[in-house]
Amino acid sequence: MSNPTFVYEVNLSVQTEHADKFSIWLKPHIQEMLSFDGFLKAHWYRRQPIEENNNEDVVLWTVHYHLRHRQDFDNYCTQHADRMRADGLQRFPGIFSATRRLLDIHQDFI
């Protein structure tokens, strides 16, 4: 496996009462994302609402998808992103929010 050069970060805020059901959906969603060219691996993190001054009854997750090249991300955006995003919105209308960003790995430290 080549070293990733980009991280596609998806930050999720899910209403607590729906988090278990959302989690069941999210696992295969992440696996499907990893089937796209250039997506090498993913990490799923849980964030603490109190540390983010979030008093709502939500579960906060972040998923990092490690990508090989910027072109792999661009291809995802043009070929798959609309369908992948729409699936979650159709299944869980109004119970979650998502923000996304692409991070360019500047330097690795081991």
N, C-alpha and C positions, 0 to 999 in steps of 0.2 A: 504494500500500500504506500502510495506517495504521501509526502507530508502535505497537510492541508495548508492553504494560503489564505483562505477566507472562512469566516464564521457567519452563518446566517442565524440571527437571533430572533426568536419569537417569544414575546412576553405575554402570558395569559393571565387573566383575572376571571375566575370562575365562581359563580355563586356556590357557597358551601353545600347547600342542599342538593346540588346537581353534580358535584365534583366526582363522586364515584362513577356515575354513568358516563360523564365526560372522559374520565380516565380510561374506561374500558374502550371508548372510541379512539382516544388519542394514541394508544399503543400501536394498533395497526396503521394508523395515519402516519406515525413516525416511520414505521417499517416501509410503507409505500414511498415516503420521501426518499428513503435510502436506496430505493430501486432506480432512482433517476441518475443519469450519467453525472459523474463528478461528485456526488454526495457520498462521502467516505464513512462517516460515523455520526452519531448523535449522542448528546448528553441531555438528560432531563433533570432539572433542578427544581426544588421547592424553595420558594422565598418566604420569609417571615413578614406577614403584614405589619406587625408592630414596628419592625425596623424600617418600614417604608411609610410610616405615619398613615397607615391605611386602617381605619376603624370599621370598615364594612365587613359584612359576613361573607368573606371570599377566601378562596384558596388561590395562591399566586404561584405560578409555575413559569419557568423559562426553559426553552429547548434551544440548544446550540447544535446546529448542523454544520459539520466541517466539510468544506468544499475544496476541491483541487484548484479550480481556476475561476476567474470572474465570468468567463464565457459559459461555464456550467450553470452559474446562477442566472445569467441572462437567458439561457435556454429554458431553464425552469420557469422563469417569469413569463416567457412568451408561449410556452407549450403546456404548462401544467398548473400554474399558480391560481388562475381563476377557478378551475374545477376543484382544486384541493381546498381553497378557501370557502367556496360555495357549499361544499359538503358539510363543513362544521356549522356554517350559518343556517343552513336548512334544518339540520338535526337539532340545533340548540339555539333557536332564535331568542335573542334578548337575555340570555343567561351568562354570556361571557363577552369579554372584550380582548382584543389582541393588538399589540404593536409589534412592528418588525423593523429590523435594521441589518445592514450588512457591515461586518467588521473586517477590515484588511489586517491580517496578522503582520505586525511590524517586526517582532522579534520573539523567538522562543527561548525559554530558559528551562534547563533541566537540572 
